[in-house]
Amino acid sequence: MPDRLEALKNLVALNPNQVFARYGLAMAYAGRGEFEQALQEYDVVLSLDPDYAVAYFQAGQALEKLGRLEEARQMYGRGIQVTTRLGQGHARDQLQDALDLLG
């Protein structure tokens, strides 16, 4: 039986435009500390669905872990714009809190 990462890779291979599978794959990479791979998947998620708000937060977190703080700030800022436009107050607040912690 394949591990979670392999299972998600298989799902993505079957349907490369399935946003939820891509997001799951990104999260699996991040969970393994493979933040560059995770960022590649978050980028695909956001190219397929620019309103997938949680991907902005998770991508920002990955960027922080890689020490790419200015890019993390920009990612959180993009997410704040999206969540504000969509009226997603809680998600917006989480993104703003993450941005504020970076200073």
CYANA upper distance limits for C-alpha pairs under 8 A (distance plus 0.5 A):
  2 PRO  CA      6 GLU  CA      6.08
  2 PRO  CA      7 ALA  CA      6.29
  3 ASP  CA      7 ALA  CA      6.63
  4 ARG  CA      8 LEU  CA      6.66
  4 ARG  CA     28 ALA  CA      7.90
  5 LEU  CA      9 LYS  CA      6.67
  5 LEU  CA     25 LEU  CA      7.05
  5 LEU  CA     28 ALA  CA      6.43
  5 LEU  CA     29 TYR  CA      7.87
  6 GLU  CA     10 ASN  CA      6.65
  7 ALA  CA     11 LEU  CA      6.83
  8 LEU  CA     12 VAL  CA      6.68
  8 LEU  CA     21 ALA  CA      6.90
  8 LEU  CA     22 ARG  CA      8.28
  8 LEU  CA     24 GLY  CA      7.39
  8 LEU  CA     25 LEU  CA      6.01
  9 LYS  CA     13 ALA  CA      6.59
  9 LYS  CA     25 LEU  CA      7.22
 10 ASN  CA     14 LEU  CA      6.81
 11 LEU  CA     15 ASN  CA      6.87
 11 LEU  CA     16 PRO  CA      8.40
 11 LEU  CA     21 ALA  CA      6.97
 12 VAL  CA     16 PRO  CA      5.20
 12 VAL  CA     17 ASN  CA      8.03
 12 VAL  CA     18 GLN  CA      7.40
 12 VAL  CA     21 ALA  CA      6.51
 12 VAL  CA     22 ARG  CA      6.81
 16 PRO  CA     22 ARG  CA      8.06
 17 ASN  CA     22 ARG  CA      8.28
 17 ASN  CA     48 LEU  CA      7.42
 18 GLN  CA     22 ARG  CA      6.87
 19 VAL  CA     23 TYR  CA      6.57
 19 VAL  CA     45 VAL  CA      6.06
 19 VAL  CA     48 LEU  CA      7.30
 19 VAL  CA     49 ASP  CA      7.72
 20 PHE  CA     24 GLY  CA      6.60
 21 ALA  CA     25 LEU  CA      6.64
 22 ARG  CA     26 ALA  CA      6.71
 22 ARG  CA     41 GLU  CA      6.61
 22 ARG  CA     42 TYR  CA      8.04
 22 ARG  CA     44 VAL  CA      7.94
 22 ARG  CA     45 VAL  CA      6.66
 23 TYR  CA     27 MET  CA      6.70
 23 TYR  CA     41 GLU  CA      7.33
 23 TYR  CA     42 TYR  CA      6.99
 23 TYR  CA     45 VAL  CA      6.77
 23 TYR  CA     55 ALA  CA      7.82
 24 GLY  CA     28 ALA  CA      6.62
 25 LEU  CA     29 TYR  CA      6.75
 25 LEU  CA     38 ALA  CA      7.94
 25 LEU  CA     41 GLU  CA      7.52
 26 ALA  CA     30 ALA  CA      6.70
 26 ALA  CA     37 GLN  CA      7.61
 26 ALA  CA     38 ALA  CA      4.73
 26 ALA  CA     39 LEU  CA      7.49
 26 ALA  CA     40 GLN  CA      8.23
 26 ALA  CA     41 GLU  CA      5.57
 26 ALA  CA     42 TYR  CA      6.53
 27 MET  CA     31 GLY  CA      6.50
 27 MET  CA     38 ALA  CA      7.10
 28 ALA  CA     32 ARG  CA      6.93
 28 ALA  CA     38 ALA  CA      8.20
 29 TYR  CA     33 GLY  CA      6.91
 29 TYR  CA     34 GLU  CA      5.52
 29 TYR  CA     35 PHE  CA      7.01
 29 TYR  CA     37 GLN  CA      6.72
 29 TYR  CA     38 ALA  CA      5.59
 30 ALA  CA     34 GLU  CA      5.83
 30 ALA  CA     35 PHE  CA      5.68
 30 ALA  CA     37 GLN  CA      8.29
 30 ALA  CA     38 ALA  CA      5.93
 30 ALA  CA     62 ALA  CA      7.56
 34 GLU  CA     38 ALA  CA      6.79
 35 PHE  CA     39 LEU  CA      6.54
 35 PHE  CA     62 ALA  CA      6.03
 35 PHE  CA     63 LEU  CA      8.09
 35 PHE  CA     65 LYS  CA      8.09
 35 PHE  CA     66 LEU  CA      7.62
 36 GLU  CA     40 GLN  CA      6.90
 36 GLU  CA     62 ALA  CA      8.38
 37 GLN  CA     41 GLU  CA      7.02
 38 ALA  CA     42 TYR  CA      6.68
 38 ALA  CA     59 ALA  CA      8.18
 38 ALA  CA     62 ALA  CA      7.91
 39 LEU  CA     43 ASP  CA      6.54
 39 LEU  CA     59 ALA  CA      6.45
 39 LEU  CA     62 ALA  CA      7.35
 39 LEU  CA     63 LEU  CA      8.20
 40 GLN  CA     44 VAL  CA      6.96
 41 GLU  CA     45 VAL  CA      6.67
 42 TYR  CA     46 LEU  CA      6.66
 42 TYR  CA     55 ALA  CA      6.49
 42 TYR  CA     56 TYR  CA      8.33
 42 TYR  CA     58 GLN  CA      8.42
 42 TYR  CA     59 ALA  CA      6.61
 43 ASP  CA     47 SER  CA      6.59
 44 VAL  CA     48 LEU  CA      6.66
 45 VAL  CA     49 ASP  CA      6.47
 45 VAL  CA     50 PRO  CA      8.08
 45 VAL  CA     52 TYR  CA      7.93
 45 VAL  CA     55 ALA  CA      7.77
 46 LEU  CA     50 PRO  CA      5.00
 46 LEU  CA     51 ASP  CA      7.77
 46 LEU  CA     52 TYR  CA      6.97
 46 LEU  CA     55 ALA  CA      7.52
 46 LEU  CA     56 TYR  CA      8.46
 50 PRO  CA     82 VAL  CA      8.47
 51 ASP  CA     82 VAL  CA      6.75
 51 ASP  CA     83 THR  CA      8.28
 52 TYR  CA     56 TYR  CA      8.02
 53 ALA  CA     57 PHE  CA      7.67
 53 ALA  CA     79 GLY  CA      6.53
 53 ALA  CA     82 VAL  CA      7.41
 53 ALA  CA     83 THR  CA      6.94
 53 ALA  CA     91 ALA  CA      7.73
 54 VAL  CA     58 GLN  CA      6.81
 54 VAL  CA     91 ALA  CA      7.91
 55 ALA  CA     59 ALA  CA      6.30
 56 TYR  CA     60 GLY  CA      6.52
 56 TYR  CA     75 MET  CA      6.34
 56 TYR  CA     76 TYR  CA      6.59
 56 TYR  CA     78 ARG  CA      7.79
 56 TYR  CA     79 GLY  CA      5.67
 57 PHE  CA     61 GLN  CA      6.75
 57 PHE  CA     75 MET  CA      8.01
 57 PHE  CA     76 TYR  CA      6.72
 57 PHE  CA     79 GLY  CA      7.53
 57 PHE  CA     94 GLN  CA      8.41
 57 PHE  CA     95 LEU  CA      6.56
 57 PHE  CA     98 ALA  CA      8.50
 58 GLN  CA     62 ALA  CA      6.77
 59 ALA  CA     63 LEU  CA      6.65
 59 ALA  CA     72 ALA  CA      7.98
 59 ALA  CA     75 MET  CA      7.56
 60 GLY  CA     64 GLU  CA      6.68
 60 GLY  CA     71 GLU  CA      8.06
 60 GLY  CA     72 ALA  CA      4.91
 60 GLY  CA     73 ARG  CA      7.67
 60 GLY  CA     75 MET  CA      6.05
 60 GLY  CA     76 TYR  CA      6.50
 61 GLN  CA     65 LYS  CA      6.84
 61 GLN  CA     72 ALA  CA      7.56
 62 ALA  CA     66 LEU  CA      6.87
 63 LEU  CA     67 GLY  CA      6.82
 63 LEU  CA     68 ARG  CA      5.63
 63 LEU  CA     69 LEU  CA      7.06
 63 LEU  CA     71 GLU  CA      7.18
 63 LEU  CA     72 ALA  CA      5.75
 64 GLU  CA     68 ARG  CA      6.06
 64 GLU  CA     69 LEU  CA      5.89
 64 GLU  CA     72 ALA  CA      6.42
 68 ARG  CA     72 ALA  CA      6.77
 69 LEU  CA     73 ARG  CA      6.69
 69 LEU  CA    102 LEU  CA      7.97
 70 GLU  CA     74 GLN  CA      6.83
 71 GLU  CA     75 MET  CA      6.64
 72 ALA  CA     76 TYR  CA      6.65
 73 ARG  CA     77 GLY  CA      6.59
 73 ARG  CA     99 LEU  CA      6.42
 73 ARG  CA    102 LEU  CA      7.88
 74 GLN  CA     78 ARG  CA      6.69
 75 MET  CA     79 GLY  CA      6.75
 76 TYR  CA     80 ILE  CA      6.61
 76 TYR  CA     95 LEU  CA      6.10
 76 TYR  CA     96 GLN  CA      7.68
 76 TYR  CA     98 ALA  CA      7.84
 76 TYR  CA     99 LEU  CA      6.62
 77 GLY  CA     81 GLN  CA      6.85
 77 GLY  CA     95 LEU  CA      8.23
 77 GLY  CA     96 GLN  CA      8.40
 77 GLY  CA     99 LEU  CA      8.06
 78 ARG  CA     82 VAL  CA      6.86
 79 GLY  CA     83 THR  CA      6.56
 79 GLY  CA     92 ARG  CA      7.78
 79 GLY  CA     95 LEU  CA      7.26
 80 ILE  CA     84 THR  CA      6.41
 80 ILE  CA     92 ARG  CA      5.74
 80 ILE  CA     95 LEU  CA      6.63
 80 ILE  CA     96 GLN  CA      7.27
 81 GLN  CA     85 ARG  CA      6.69
 82 VAL  CA     86 LEU  CA      6.67
 83 THR  CA     87 GLY  CA      6.37
 83 THR  CA     88 GLN  CA      5.40
 83 THR  CA     89 GLY  CA      7.35
 83 THR  CA     91 ALA  CA      6.99
 83 THR  CA     92 ARG  CA      5.76
 84 THR  CA     88 GLN  CA      6.71
 84 THR  CA     89 GLY  CA      7.37
 84 THR  CA     92 ARG  CA      6.88
 88 GLN  CA     92 ARG  CA      6.58
 89 GLY  CA     93 ASP  CA      6.58
 90 HIS  CA     94 GLN  CA      6.86
 91 ALA  CA     95 LEU  CA      6.80
 92 ARG  CA     96 GLN  CA      6.59
 93 ASP  CA     97 ASP  CA      6.52
 94 GLN  CA     98 ALA  CA      6.76
 95 LEU  CA     99 LEU  CA      6.68
 96 GLN  CA    100 ASP  CA      6.51
 97 ASP  CA    101 LEU  CA      6.70
 98 ALA  CA    102 LEU  CA      7.17
 99 LEU  CA    103 GLY  CA      7.27
